[in-house]
Amino acid sequence: MPDEPGLIHEGWIREENARVFCEILASLIGYEFDDLDWQAIRTALPDTDDEQAERWYDHPLIGAMARLDVRLAQAVGGTVISVEVFGVRKDDLLHAQVKLACDLAAAYVIRSGHHTE
């Protein structure tokens, strides 16, 4: 099936980049990531654990152009968040954009002009 969803990227990001990372992913697919999305993620993250699959948090981003399902979990004893992004595997451009967003969110502290936290 050509449009079958699957894992398109996994990695980690700096904890302080969690919101802006999600905002970037949302913008790639035409989804308006808002304070309610962030509140759900921010509330869930403290109870996550990247070493236990059942303790990851899943958050769907359903945009005008595509759907991404983002799984996030705190890395035990660290200040990073493990991420997995699921979507249509055949979309090479989106795959590359998601990988770049993750790589940047791991390497740099990214500031967003859309929020005050």
RABELCOR-V220586 format. One record per residue. SS is DSSP state (h for helix, s for strand, l for the rest). PHI is phi in radians with two decimals (* if undefined). NEAR is the number of other ideal C-beta (glycine too) atoms within 10 Angstrom. Layout:
# RABELCOR-V220586
ss: {SS SS}
phi: {PHI PHI}
near: {NEAR NEAR}
This chain:
# RABELCOR-V220586
ss: {l l l l s s s s s s s s s s h h h h h h h h h h h h h h h l l l l l h h h h h h h h h h h l l l l l l l h h h l s s s s s s l l l l s s s s s s s s l l l l l s s s s s s s s s l l l h h h h h h h h h h h h h h h h l l l l l l l l l l}
phi: {* -1.19 -1.80 -1.19 -1.30 -2.90 -1.15 -1.89 -2.87 -2.43 3.12 -2.51 -2.35 -1.18 -0.97 -1.21 -1.73 -1.01 -1.16 -1.13 -1.05 -1.12 -1.10 -1.12 -0.99 -1.05 -1.14 -1.15 -1.99 1.38 -1.92 -1.60 -1.25 -2.24 -1.08 -1.18 -1.06 -1.12 -1.04 -1.09 -1.20 -1.05 -1.22 -1.37 -0.97 -1.04 -1.65 -1.62 -2.70 -1.25 -1.62 -2.24 -0.94 -1.32 -1.89 -1.47 -1.85 -1.79 -2.34 -1.43 -2.12 -1.95 -1.80 -1.18 -1.83 -2.95 -2.17 -2.16 -1.94 -1.85 -1.94 -2.30 -2.75 -1.13 -1.39 -1.07 1.26 -2.26 -2.05 -2.11 -2.08 -1.36 -2.32 -2.32 -2.11 -1.91 -3.04 -1.25 -1.22 -1.37 -1.51 -1.11 -1.15 -1.10 -0.99 -1.15 -1.15 -1.13 -1.08 -1.09 -1.03 -1.16 -1.05 -1.17 -1.22 -1.53 -1.60 -2.30 -1.55 -1.84 -1.72 -1.97 -1.51 -1.65 -2.60 -1.87 -1.49}
near: {5 6 10 8 14 9 12 22 21 13 17 17 23 18 14 16 24 21 19 22 25 24 23 20 26 19 16 20 19 12 21 11 21 12 12 8 18 18 10 12 19 13 10 16 15 8 10 19 14 20 11 10 9 5 13 18 18 11 17 11 23 12 16 8 10 17 14 24 16 22 18 23 22 22 15 11 6 11 9 18 25 20 25 18 23 18 24 16 15 13 16 9 8 21 16 12 18 24 15 13 25 22 13 16 26 16 11 10 9 17 9 13 6 12 13 5 8}
